[in-house]
Amino acid sequence: MSAGLSQAGRKRGSPQPAVIVVGPTGSGKTPLGDAMEAVGFMGRRCFHFDFGRNLRAAAGGDAEYGLSADEIEHLKLVLRDGLLLENDRFALALKILSGFIGGRGMKTDDLLVMNGLPRHEGQADDLEGVLDARLVVHLCATPAAVLERIRRNTGGDRRGRTDDSPAEIARKIRLFDQRTIPLLDRFRTRGVRVIRVNVGVETTARDIIREIEIETGGQADAHKG
C-alpha cells in the first residue's frame, strides 16, 4: 500500500465497513447501489459510492474532491479513453473516495456500497487500510443480456451515456473479465464472502437485494468464519 493511502486510512481511524459490488457494464450495479442507499441493508444505513459517477463529477471540477488542475486533466483523459486508474495514479481515486465519505458524514457503522472500485487487484491492495470488505456481490450477466439491458435501459441509469456503443460495451466486458474477475478469488482467500447473483434482461435492483438477503440469511456481517 502506498504511503499516502496508509496515512489517509490512519487519519480516518478504522477502515469503513463496505459491500463491494462487481459486475460487467450494464449488469445493474448503479441501480443496486442506489436502492441499497435508499432502503438500507440488513438494518444499516448505506452510502452508495458510484466511482464512475463521482469520477465524472471530479473531472468536471467539483470542488468537493480537492483536485488540482493537472489531476482534473488526467481524469478527463481516463474518461475519454476508458482507462483504469493504475497504481501510480491511484491516489486520485482515494481523493475522490475521501471527498465522498467526508461530504456525507458517514459514521463508523454505516456501510459503504462500492461500485466500480476496486476494479483490479492493485486497487484492492491499496484500499486495504481504507475499507473493511464485509461482503462481495458478483452480478453475473451474459454479454447478450448486458446488450439488451442497456438497449432497454432496464436499470434506468443509461440515459445520456455516450459510451454504450456495441464495440465499447464489448471492450468493457473483456476488461472486466481480465482485470476484475480475479478479485473474486482474492476476496475469498481473505475470508470475505462472495455472493453470485445471476442477472437477466429484466432483473431489477429489488430482485437482487432479495437474493442477497436470502443468501446472507439476514446478516450484514455474514462474511468471515
VEXKOLTI-943622 format. One record per residue: residue number from 1; x, y, z of N, C-alpha, C in turn. Coordinates in Angstrom, 1 decimal, always signed. Layout:
BEGIN
(kemi NUM,(X,Y,Z),(X,Y,Z),(X,Y,Z))
...
***
This chain:
BEGIN
(kemi 1,(+0.8,-1.2,+0.0),(+0.0,+0.0,+0.0),(+0.9,+1.2,+0.0))
(kemi 2,(+0.5,+2.3,-0.8),(+1.3,+3.5,-0.8),(+1.2,+4.2,+0.5))
(kemi 3,(+2.2,+5.1,+0.7),(+2.3,+5.8,+2.0),(+1.1,+6.7,+2.1))
(kemi 4,(+0.7,+7.4,+1.0),(-0.5,+8.3,+1.1),(-1.7,+7.6,+1.5))
(kemi 5,(-2.0,+6.4,+0.9),(-3.2,+5.7,+1.3),(-3.1,+5.2,+2.8))
(kemi 6,(-2.0,+4.8,+3.2),(-1.8,+4.4,+4.6),(-2.1,+5.5,+5.6))
(kemi 7,(-1.6,+6.7,+5.3),(-1.8,+7.8,+6.1),(-3.2,+8.3,+6.1))
(kemi 8,(-3.9,+8.2,+5.0),(-5.3,+8.6,+4.9),(-6.1,+7.6,+5.7))
(kemi 9,(-5.8,+6.3,+5.7),(-6.5,+5.4,+6.5),(-6.4,+5.6,+8.0))
(kemi 10,(-5.2,+6.0,+8.4),(-4.9,+6.3,+9.8),(-5.7,+7.5,+10.3))
(kemi 11,(-5.7,+8.5,+9.4),(-6.4,+9.8,+9.7),(-7.9,+9.5,+10.0))
(kemi 12,(-8.5,+8.7,+9.1),(-9.9,+8.4,+9.3),(-10.2,+7.4,+10.4))
(kemi 13,(-9.2,+6.8,+11.0),(-9.5,+5.8,+12.0),(-9.7,+4.4,+11.4))
(kemi 14,(-10.7,+3.7,+11.9),(-10.9,+2.3,+11.5),(-11.4,+2.3,+10.0))
(kemi 15,(-11.0,+1.3,+9.3),(-11.5,+1.2,+7.9),(-13.0,+1.2,+7.9))
(kemi 16,(-13.6,+1.7,+6.8),(-15.0,+1.8,+6.7),(-15.6,+0.5,+6.2))
(kemi 17,(-16.6,+0.0,+7.0),(-17.3,-1.3,+6.5),(-17.8,-1.1,+5.1))
(kemi 18,(-17.7,-2.1,+4.2),(-18.1,-1.9,+2.9),(-18.6,-3.2,+2.3))
(kemi 19,(-19.6,-3.0,+1.4),(-20.1,-4.1,+0.5),(-19.5,-3.7,-0.9))
(kemi 20,(-18.8,-4.7,-1.5),(-18.2,-4.5,-2.8),(-19.1,-5.1,-3.9))
(kemi 21,(-19.6,-4.3,-4.9),(-20.4,-4.8,-5.9),(-19.6,-4.8,-7.2))
(kemi 22,(-19.5,-6.0,-7.8),(-18.7,-6.1,-9.1),(-19.7,-6.7,-10.1))
(kemi 23,(-19.4,-6.4,-11.4),(-20.2,-6.9,-12.5),(-19.9,-6.2,-13.7))
(kemi 24,(-20.2,-6.7,-14.9),(-19.9,-6.1,-16.1),(-20.7,-4.8,-16.3))
(kemi 25,(-20.3,-4.0,-17.2),(-21.1,-2.8,-17.5),(-22.6,-3.2,-17.9))
(kemi 26,(-23.5,-2.5,-17.4),(-24.9,-2.7,-17.7),(-25.6,-3.8,-16.9))
(kemi 27,(-24.9,-4.4,-15.9),(-25.4,-5.5,-15.1),(-26.3,-5.0,-14.0))
(kemi 28,(-26.3,-3.7,-13.7),(-27.2,-3.2,-12.7),(-26.5,-2.8,-11.4))
(kemi 29,(-25.2,-2.5,-11.4),(-24.5,-2.1,-10.2),(-25.0,-0.7,-9.7))
(kemi 30,(-25.2,+0.2,-10.6),(-25.7,+1.5,-10.1),(-27.1,+1.5,-9.6))
(kemi 31,(-28.1,+0.9,-10.2),(-29.4,+0.8,-9.6),(-29.4,+0.1,-8.3))
(kemi 32,(-28.5,-1.0,-8.2),(-28.5,-1.7,-6.9),(-27.9,-0.8,-5.8))
(kemi 33,(-26.8,-0.1,-6.1),(-26.3,+0.8,-5.1),(-27.2,+1.9,-4.7))
(kemi 34,(-27.9,+2.4,-5.6),(-28.9,+3.5,-5.3),(-30.0,+2.9,-4.5))
(kemi 35,(-30.5,+1.7,-4.8),(-31.6,+1.1,-4.0),(-31.1,+0.8,-2.6))
(kemi 36,(-29.9,+0.3,-2.4),(-29.4,+0.0,-1.1),(-29.2,+1.3,-0.3))
(kemi 37,(-28.8,+2.4,-0.9),(-28.7,+3.6,-0.2),(-30.1,+4.1,+0.2))
(kemi 38,(-31.1,+3.9,-0.6),(-32.5,+4.4,-0.3),(-33.1,+3.6,+0.8))
(kemi 39,(-32.9,+2.3,+0.8),(-33.7,+1.5,+1.8),(-32.8,+0.9,+2.9))
(kemi 40,(-31.5,+1.0,+2.8),(-30.6,+0.4,+3.8),(-30.4,-1.1,+3.4))
(kemi 41,(-29.5,-1.7,+4.2),(-29.2,-3.1,+4.0),(-29.0,-3.8,+5.4))
(kemi 42,(-29.8,-4.8,+5.6),(-29.8,-5.5,+6.9),(-29.8,-4.6,+8.1))
(kemi 43,(-30.7,-3.5,+8.0),(-30.9,-2.6,+9.1),(-29.8,-1.6,+9.3))
(kemi 44,(-28.9,-1.4,+8.3),(-27.8,-0.4,+8.5),(-28.0,+0.6,+7.3))
(kemi 45,(-27.6,+1.8,+7.7),(-27.5,+2.9,+6.7),(-26.5,+2.5,+5.6))
(kemi 46,(-26.8,+2.8,+4.4),(-25.8,+2.6,+3.3),(-25.6,+3.9,+2.5))
(kemi 47,(-24.4,+4.0,+2.0),(-24.0,+5.2,+1.2),(-23.4,+4.6,-0.1))
(kemi 48,(-23.9,+4.9,-1.2),(-23.5,+4.3,-2.5),(-22.4,+5.2,-3.1))
(kemi 49,(-21.2,+4.6,-3.2),(-20.1,+5.3,-3.9),(-20.0,+4.7,-5.3))
(kemi 50,(-20.6,+5.4,-6.3),(-20.5,+5.0,-7.7),(-19.3,+5.7,-8.2))
(kemi 51,(-18.2,+5.0,-8.4),(-17.0,+5.6,-8.8),(-17.1,+6.3,-10.1))
(kemi 52,(-17.8,+5.7,-11.1),(-17.9,+6.4,-12.4),(-18.6,+7.7,-12.3))
(kemi 53,(-19.7,+7.7,-11.5),(-20.5,+9.0,-11.3),(-19.6,+10.0,-10.6))
(kemi 54,(-18.9,+9.6,-9.6),(-18.0,+10.6,-8.8),(-16.8,+11.0,-9.7))
(kemi 55,(-16.3,+10.0,-10.5),(-15.2,+10.4,-11.4),(-15.6,+11.5,-12.3))
(kemi 56,(-16.8,+11.3,-12.9),(-17.2,+12.4,-13.9),(-17.4,+13.7,-13.2))
(kemi 57,(-17.9,+13.7,-11.9),(-18.1,+14.9,-11.2),(-16.7,+15.6,-10.9))
(kemi 58,(-15.8,+14.7,-10.5),(-14.4,+15.2,-10.2),(-13.8,+15.8,-11.4))
(kemi 59,(-13.9,+15.1,-12.6),(-13.3,+15.6,-13.8),(-14.0,+16.9,-14.3))
(kemi 60,(-15.2,+17.1,-13.8),(-15.9,+18.4,-14.1),(-15.5,+19.5,-13.2))
(kemi 61,(-14.6,+19.3,-12.3),(-14.1,+20.3,-11.4),(-14.8,+20.5,-10.1))
(kemi 62,(-15.6,+19.6,-9.7),(-16.4,+19.7,-8.4),(-15.4,+19.9,-7.3))
(kemi 63,(-15.5,+21.0,-6.6),(-14.6,+21.4,-5.5),(-14.6,+20.4,-4.3))
(kemi 64,(-15.6,+19.6,-4.2),(-15.7,+18.6,-3.1),(-14.5,+17.7,-3.0))
(kemi 65,(-13.8,+17.4,-4.2),(-12.8,+16.4,-4.2),(-11.4,+17.0,-4.0))
(kemi 66,(-11.2,+18.3,-4.1),(-10.0,+19.0,-3.8),(-8.9,+18.6,-4.8))
(kemi 67,(-9.2,+18.5,-6.1),(-8.2,+18.1,-7.0),(-7.5,+19.3,-7.7))
(kemi 68,(-6.3,+19.1,-8.1),(-5.6,+20.2,-8.8),(-6.0,+20.2,-10.3))
(kemi 69,(-5.6,+21.2,-11.0),(-5.9,+21.3,-12.4),(-5.3,+20.2,-13.2))
(kemi 70,(-4.1,+19.8,-12.9),(-3.4,+18.7,-13.5),(-4.1,+17.4,-13.3))
(kemi 71,(-4.6,+17.2,-12.0),(-5.3,+15.9,-11.7),(-6.6,+15.9,-12.4))
(kemi 72,(-7.3,+17.0,-12.6),(-8.6,+17.0,-13.3),(-8.3,+16.7,-14.8))
(kemi 73,(-7.3,+17.2,-15.3),(-7.0,+16.9,-16.7),(-6.7,+15.4,-16.9))
(kemi 74,(-6.0,+14.8,-16.0),(-5.7,+13.4,-16.1),(-7.0,+12.6,-16.0))
(kemi 75,(-7.9,+13.0,-15.2),(-9.2,+12.3,-15.1),(-10.0,+12.4,-16.4))
(kemi 76,(-9.9,+13.5,-17.0),(-10.6,+13.7,-18.3),(-10.0,+12.7,-19.3))
(kemi 77,(-8.7,+12.5,-19.3),(-8.1,+11.6,-20.2),(-8.5,+10.1,-19.9))
(kemi 78,(-8.6,+9.8,-18.6),(-9.1,+8.5,-18.2),(-10.5,+8.3,-18.7))
(kemi 79,(-11.4,+9.2,-18.6),(-12.8,+9.1,-19.1),(-12.8,+9.0,-20.6))
(kemi 80,(-12.0,+9.9,-21.2),(-12.1,+9.9,-22.7),(-11.6,+8.6,-23.3))
(kemi 81,(-10.6,+8.0,-22.7),(-10.0,+6.7,-23.3),(-10.5,+5.5,-22.6))
(kemi 82,(-11.4,+5.6,-21.6),(-11.9,+4.4,-21.0),(-10.8,+3.6,-20.2))
(kemi 83,(-9.9,+4.3,-19.6),(-8.8,+3.7,-18.9),(-9.1,+3.4,-17.4))
(kemi 84,(-8.3,+2.5,-16.8),(-8.4,+2.3,-15.4),(-7.3,+3.1,-14.7))
(kemi 85,(-7.6,+3.5,-13.5),(-6.6,+4.2,-12.7),(-5.6,+3.1,-12.2))
(kemi 86,(-4.4,+3.1,-12.7),(-3.4,+2.2,-12.2),(-2.7,+2.7,-11.0))
(kemi 87,(-1.8,+1.8,-10.4),(-1.3,+2.1,-9.1),(-0.6,+3.4,-9.0))
(kemi 88,(+0.1,+3.9,-10.0),(+0.9,+5.1,-9.9),(+0.0,+6.3,-9.8))
(kemi 89,(-1.3,+6.2,-10.2),(-2.2,+7.4,-10.1),(-3.4,+7.1,-9.2))
(kemi 90,(-3.3,+6.0,-8.4),(-4.4,+5.6,-7.7),(-4.7,+6.6,-6.5))
(kemi 91,(-3.8,+7.4,-6.1),(-4.1,+8.4,-5.1),(-5.2,+9.3,-5.5))
(kemi 92,(-5.4,+9.5,-6.8),(-6.6,+10.3,-7.3),(-7.9,+9.6,-6.9))
(kemi 93,(-8.0,+8.3,-7.0),(-9.2,+7.6,-6.6),(-9.4,+7.7,-5.1))
(kemi 94,(-8.4,+7.7,-4.3),(-8.5,+7.8,-2.9),(-9.0,+9.2,-2.6))
(kemi 95,(-8.5,+10.3,-3.3),(-9.0,+11.6,-3.0),(-10.5,+11.7,-3.3))
(kemi 96,(-10.9,+11.1,-4.4),(-12.4,+11.1,-4.7),(-13.2,+10.4,-3.7))
(kemi 97,(-12.7,+9.2,-3.3),(-13.4,+8.5,-2.2),(-13.5,+9.2,-0.9))
(kemi 98,(-12.3,+9.8,-0.5),(-12.3,+10.6,+0.7),(-13.2,+11.8,+0.7))
(kemi 99,(-13.3,+12.4,-0.4),(-14.2,+13.5,-0.6),(-15.7,+13.1,-0.5))
(kemi 100,(-16.0,+11.9,-1.0),(-17.3,+11.4,-0.9),(-17.7,+11.1,+0.5))
(kemi 101,(-16.8,+10.4,+1.2),(-17.1,+10.0,+2.6),(-17.2,+11.2,+3.5))
(kemi 102,(-16.2,+12.1,+3.4),(-16.3,+13.3,+4.2),(-17.4,+14.2,+4.0))
(kemi 103,(-17.9,+14.2,+2.7),(-19.0,+15.1,+2.4),(-20.4,+14.6,+2.8))
(kemi 104,(-20.4,+13.3,+3.2),(-21.7,+12.7,+3.6),(-21.9,+12.4,+5.1))
(kemi 105,(-20.9,+12.7,+5.8),(-21.0,+12.5,+7.3),(-21.2,+11.0,+7.7))
(kemi 106,(-20.5,+10.1,+7.0),(-20.7,+8.7,+7.3),(-20.2,+8.4,+8.7))
(kemi 107,(-20.9,+7.5,+9.4),(-20.4,+7.0,+10.7),(-19.7,+5.7,+10.6))
(kemi 108,(-19.1,+5.3,+11.6),(-18.2,+4.1,+11.6),(-19.0,+2.8,+11.3))
(kemi 109,(-20.3,+2.8,+11.7),(-21.1,+1.5,+11.5),(-21.9,+1.6,+10.2))
(kemi 110,(-21.8,+2.7,+9.4),(-22.5,+2.7,+8.2),(-21.8,+1.9,+7.1))
(kemi 111,(-22.6,+1.4,+6.2),(-22.0,+0.6,+5.1),(-21.8,+1.4,+3.9))
(kemi 112,(-20.6,+1.3,+3.3),(-20.2,+1.9,+2.1),(-20.4,+0.9,+0.9))
(kemi 113,(-21.3,+1.2,+0.0),(-21.5,+0.3,-1.1),(-20.6,+0.8,-2.3))
(kemi 114,(-19.6,-0.1,-2.6),(-18.6,+0.3,-3.5),(-19.0,-0.3,-4.9))
(kemi 115,(-19.1,+0.6,-5.9),(-19.5,+0.3,-7.2),(-18.4,+0.9,-8.2))
(kemi 116,(-17.7,+0.0,-8.8),(-16.7,+0.5,-9.8),(-15.3,+0.7,-9.2))
(kemi 117,(-15.1,+0.3,-7.9),(-13.8,+0.4,-7.2),(-13.9,-0.5,-6.1))
(kemi 118,(-12.9,-1.4,-5.9),(-11.7,-1.6,-6.8),(-12.1,-2.4,-8.1))
(kemi 119,(-11.3,-2.2,-9.1),(-11.6,-2.9,-10.4),(-10.5,-3.8,-10.8))
(kemi 120,(-9.4,-3.8,-10.0),(-8.3,-4.8,-10.2),(-7.6,-5.0,-8.9))
(kemi 121,(-6.7,-6.0,-8.9),(-6.0,-6.4,-7.7),(-5.1,-5.3,-7.1))
(kemi 122,(-4.5,-4.5,-7.9),(-3.7,-3.4,-7.4),(-4.5,-2.4,-6.6))
(kemi 123,(-5.7,-2.1,-7.1),(-6.5,-1.2,-6.4),(-7.0,-1.8,-5.1))
(kemi 124,(-7.3,-3.1,-5.1),(-7.8,-3.7,-3.9),(-6.7,-3.7,-2.8))
(kemi 125,(-5.4,-3.9,-3.3),(-4.3,-3.8,-2.3),(-4.2,-2.5,-1.7))
(kemi 126,(-4.4,-1.4,-2.5),(-4.2,-0.1,-2.0),(-5.4,+0.4,-1.1))
(kemi 127,(-6.5,-0.3,-1.2),(-7.7,+0.1,-0.4),(-7.8,-0.7,+0.9))
(kemi 128,(-6.9,-1.6,+1.2),(-7.0,-2.5,+2.3),(-7.0,-1.7,+3.7))
(kemi 129,(-6.3,-0.6,+3.8),(-6.3,+0.1,+5.0),(-7.5,+1.1,+5.1))
(kemi 130,(-8.2,+1.2,+4.0),(-9.3,+2.2,+4.0),(-10.7,+1.6,+4.1))
(kemi 131,(-10.8,+0.4,+3.5),(-12.1,-0.3,+3.5),(-12.0,-1.7,+4.3))
(kemi 132,(-13.1,-2.0,+5.0),(-13.2,-3.3,+5.6),(-14.3,-4.1,+4.8))
(kemi 133,(-13.9,-4.8,+3.8),(-14.9,-5.5,+3.0),(-15.7,-6.6,+3.8))
(kemi 134,(-17.0,-6.4,+3.9),(-17.8,-7.3,+4.6),(-18.5,-8.3,+3.7))
(kemi 135,(-18.7,-8.0,+2.4),(-19.4,-8.8,+1.5),(-19.1,-8.4,+0.1))
(kemi 136,(-19.0,-9.3,-0.8),(-18.8,-9.0,-2.2),(-20.0,-9.6,-3.0))
(kemi 137,(-20.6,-8.7,-3.8),(-21.8,-9.2,-4.6),(-21.4,-9.2,-6.0))
(kemi 138,(-21.4,-10.4,-6.7),(-21.0,-10.5,-8.1),(-22.2,-10.6,-8.9))
(kemi 139,(-22.5,-9.6,-9.7),(-23.6,-9.6,-10.6),(-23.1,-10.2,-11.9))
(kemi 140,(-23.7,-11.4,-12.2),(-23.3,-12.2,-13.4),(-24.3,-12.1,-14.5))
(kemi 141,(-23.9,-11.5,-15.6),(-24.8,-11.3,-16.8),(-24.1,-11.7,-18.0))
(kemi 142,(-24.7,-12.4,-18.9),(-24.1,-12.7,-20.2),(-24.0,-11.5,-21.1))
(kemi 143,(-23.0,-11.5,-22.1),(-22.9,-10.4,-23.0),(-24.2,-10.0,-23.7))
(kemi 144,(-25.0,-11.0,-24.0),(-26.3,-10.8,-24.7),(-27.3,-10.1,-23.8))
(kemi 145,(-27.3,-10.5,-22.5),(-28.2,-9.9,-21.5),(-27.7,-8.4,-21.3))
(kemi 146,(-26.4,-8.2,-21.2),(-25.9,-6.9,-21.0),(-26.3,-5.9,-22.1))
(kemi 147,(-26.2,-6.4,-23.4),(-26.6,-5.6,-24.5),(-28.1,-5.2,-24.5))
(kemi 148,(-28.9,-6.2,-24.1),(-30.3,-6.0,-24.1),(-30.7,-5.1,-23.0))
(kemi 149,(-30.1,-5.3,-21.8),(-30.4,-4.4,-20.6),(-30.1,-3.0,-21.0))
(kemi 150,(-28.9,-2.8,-21.6),(-28.5,-1.4,-22.0),(-29.5,-0.8,-23.0))
(kemi 151,(-29.8,-1.7,-24.0),(-30.8,-1.2,-25.1),(-32.1,-0.8,-24.5))
(kemi 152,(-32.6,-1.6,-23.5),(-33.9,-1.2,-22.9),(-33.7,-0.2,-21.7))
(kemi 153,(-32.5,+0.0,-21.3),(-32.3,+0.9,-20.1),(-33.0,+0.3,-18.9))
(kemi 154,(-32.8,-1.0,-18.7),(-33.6,-1.7,-17.7),(-33.4,-1.1,-16.3))
(kemi 155,(-32.2,-0.7,-16.0),(-32.0,-0.1,-14.6),(-32.3,+1.4,-14.5))
(kemi 156,(-32.6,+2.0,-15.7),(-32.9,+3.4,-15.7),(-31.7,+4.4,-15.5))
(kemi 157,(-30.5,+3.8,-15.7),(-29.3,+4.6,-15.4),(-28.4,+4.9,-16.6))
(kemi 158,(-28.9,+4.6,-17.8),(-28.1,+4.7,-19.0),(-28.4,+6.0,-19.8))
(kemi 159,(-29.4,+6.7,-19.5),(-29.8,+7.9,-20.2),(-28.7,+8.9,-20.2))
(kemi 160,(-28.3,+9.4,-21.4),(-27.3,+10.4,-21.5),(-25.9,+9.8,-21.6))
(kemi 161,(-25.7,+8.5,-21.5),(-24.4,+7.9,-21.6),(-23.9,+7.9,-23.1))
(kemi 162,(-22.7,+8.2,-23.3),(-22.1,+8.3,-24.6),(-21.1,+7.2,-24.9))
(kemi 163,(-21.0,+6.2,-24.0),(-20.1,+5.1,-24.1),(-20.8,+3.8,-24.2))
(kemi 164,(-21.9,+3.7,-24.8),(-22.7,+2.5,-24.9),(-22.8,+1.9,-26.3))
(kemi 165,(-21.8,+2.2,-27.1),(-21.8,+1.5,-28.4),(-21.5,+0.1,-28.3))
(kemi 166,(-21.9,-0.8,-29.2),(-21.6,-2.2,-29.0),(-20.1,-2.5,-28.9))
(kemi 167,(-19.3,-1.8,-29.7),(-17.9,-2.0,-29.6),(-17.3,-1.7,-28.2))
(kemi 168,(-17.8,-0.6,-27.7),(-17.3,-0.1,-26.4),(-17.8,-1.1,-25.3))
(kemi 169,(-19.0,-1.5,-25.4),(-19.5,-2.5,-24.4),(-18.7,-3.8,-24.4))
(kemi 170,(-18.4,-4.3,-25.6),(-17.6,-5.5,-25.7),(-16.2,-5.3,-25.1))
(kemi 171,(-15.6,-4.1,-25.3),(-14.3,-3.8,-24.8),(-14.4,-3.8,-23.2))
(kemi 172,(-15.4,-3.2,-22.7),(-15.5,-3.1,-21.2),(-15.7,-4.5,-20.6))
(kemi 173,(-16.5,-5.4,-21.3),(-16.7,-6.8,-20.8),(-15.4,-7.5,-20.8))
(kemi 174,(-14.6,-7.4,-21.9),(-13.3,-8.0,-21.9),(-12.4,-7.6,-20.8))
(kemi 175,(-12.4,-6.3,-20.6),(-11.6,-5.7,-19.5),(-12.0,-6.2,-18.1))
(kemi 176,(-13.3,-6.3,-17.9),(-13.9,-6.8,-16.7),(-13.4,-8.3,-16.5))
(kemi 177,(-13.5,-9.1,-17.5),(-13.1,-10.5,-17.4),(-11.7,-10.6,-17.0))
(kemi 178,(-10.8,-9.8,-17.7),(-9.4,-9.9,-17.5),(-8.9,-9.3,-16.2))
(kemi 179,(-9.5,-8.2,-15.7),(-8.9,-7.4,-14.6),(-9.7,-7.6,-13.3))
(kemi 180,(-11.0,-7.7,-13.4),(-11.9,-7.6,-12.2),(-12.3,-9.0,-11.7))
(kemi 181,(-12.6,-9.9,-12.6),(-12.9,-11.3,-12.1),(-11.9,-11.9,-11.2))
(kemi 182,(-10.6,-11.7,-11.4),(-9.6,-12.3,-10.4),(-9.8,-11.7,-9.0))
(kemi 183,(-10.5,-10.6,-8.8),(-10.7,-10.1,-7.5),(-11.6,-11.0,-6.6))
(kemi 184,(-12.4,-11.8,-7.3),(-13.3,-12.7,-6.5),(-12.6,-13.7,-5.7))
(kemi 185,(-11.6,-14.3,-6.3),(-10.8,-15.3,-5.6),(-9.9,-14.6,-4.5))
(kemi 186,(-9.5,-13.4,-4.8),(-8.7,-12.6,-3.9),(-9.4,-12.4,-2.6))
(kemi 187,(-10.7,-12.0,-2.7),(-11.5,-11.7,-1.6),(-11.8,-13.0,-0.8))
(kemi 188,(-12.1,-14.1,-1.6),(-12.4,-15.4,-0.9),(-11.2,-15.8,-0.1))
(kemi 189,(-10.0,-15.7,-0.6),(-8.9,-16.2,+0.2),(-8.6,-15.3,+1.4))
(kemi 190,(-9.2,-14.2,+1.5),(-9.1,-13.3,+2.7),(-10.3,-13.5,+3.6))
(kemi 191,(-11.2,-14.5,+3.3),(-12.3,-14.8,+4.2),(-13.5,-13.9,+4.0))
(kemi 192,(-13.6,-13.2,+2.9),(-14.8,-12.4,+2.6),(-15.7,-13.2,+1.7))
(kemi 193,(-17.0,-13.2,+2.1),(-18.0,-14.0,+1.4),(-18.3,-13.3,+0.0))
(kemi 194,(-18.4,-14.1,-1.0),(-18.7,-13.7,-2.3),(-20.0,-14.3,-2.7))
(kemi 195,(-21.0,-13.5,-3.0),(-22.3,-14.0,-3.5),(-22.5,-13.7,-4.9))
(kemi 196,(-22.9,-14.7,-5.7),(-23.1,-14.6,-7.1),(-24.6,-14.4,-7.3))
(kemi 197,(-25.0,-13.4,-8.1),(-26.4,-13.2,-8.4),(-26.5,-13.1,-9.9))
(kemi 198,(-27.2,-14.1,-10.5),(-27.5,-14.1,-12.0),(-28.4,-13.0,-12.3))
(kemi 199,(-28.1,-12.2,-13.3),(-28.9,-11.1,-13.7),(-29.3,-11.3,-15.2))
(kemi 200,(-30.6,-11.2,-15.3),(-31.2,-11.3,-16.7),(-31.6,-10.0,-17.2))
(kemi 201,(-32.3,-10.0,-18.4),(-32.6,-8.7,-19.0),(-33.6,-7.9,-18.2))
(kemi 202,(-34.5,-8.5,-17.4),(-35.5,-7.8,-16.7),(-35.2,-7.8,-15.2))
(kemi 203,(-34.1,-8.3,-14.7),(-33.8,-8.3,-13.3),(-33.7,-6.9,-12.8))
(kemi 204,(-34.4,-6.6,-11.7),(-34.4,-5.3,-11.0),(-33.4,-5.2,-9.8))
(kemi 205,(-33.2,-4.0,-9.3),(-32.3,-3.9,-8.1),(-33.0,-4.6,-7.0))
(kemi 206,(-34.3,-4.4,-6.8),(-35.1,-5.1,-5.7),(-34.9,-6.6,-5.8))
(kemi 207,(-35.0,-7.1,-7.0),(-34.8,-8.6,-7.2),(-33.4,-9.0,-6.6))
(kemi 208,(-32.4,-8.2,-6.9),(-31.0,-8.5,-6.5),(-30.9,-8.4,-5.0))
(kemi 209,(-31.5,-7.4,-4.4),(-31.5,-7.2,-2.9),(-32.2,-8.4,-2.2))
(kemi 210,(-33.3,-8.9,-2.8),(-34.0,-10.0,-2.2),(-33.1,-11.2,-2.2))
(kemi 211,(-32.4,-11.4,-3.3),(-31.5,-12.6,-3.5),(-30.3,-12.5,-2.5))
(kemi 212,(-29.8,-11.3,-2.3),(-28.7,-11.1,-1.4),(-29.2,-11.4,+0.1))
(kemi 213,(-30.3,-10.9,+0.4),(-30.9,-11.2,+1.8),(-31.1,-12.6,+2.0))
(kemi 214,(-31.6,-13.4,+1.0),(-31.7,-14.8,+1.2),(-30.4,-15.5,+1.4))
(kemi 215,(-29.4,-15.1,+0.6),(-28.1,-15.8,+0.6),(-27.4,-15.5,+1.9))
(kemi 216,(-27.5,-14.3,+2.5),(-26.8,-13.9,+3.7),(-27.6,-14.3,+5.0))
(kemi 217,(-28.8,-14.7,+4.8),(-29.6,-15.1,+6.0),(-29.9,-13.9,+6.9))
(kemi 218,(-30.0,-12.7,+6.4),(-30.3,-11.5,+7.2),(-29.2,-11.0,+8.0))
(kemi 219,(-27.9,-11.3,+7.7),(-26.8,-10.8,+8.5),(-25.9,-10.0,+7.6))
(kemi 220,(-25.8,-8.7,+8.0),(-25.0,-7.8,+7.3),(-23.5,-8.1,+7.3))
(kemi 221,(-23.1,-8.8,+8.4),(-21.7,-9.1,+8.5),(-21.4,-10.6,+8.3))
(kemi 222,(-22.2,-11.3,+7.5),(-22.0,-12.7,+7.2),(-20.9,-12.9,+6.2))
(kemi 223,(-19.7,-12.6,+6.6),(-18.6,-12.5,+5.7),(-17.4,-13.4,+6.1))
(kemi 224,(-17.2,-13.7,+7.3),(-16.0,-14.4,+7.7),(-16.3,-15.5,+8.6))
(kemi 225,(-15.4,-16.5,+8.6),(-15.6,-17.6,+9.5),(-16.3,-18.8,+8.9))
***
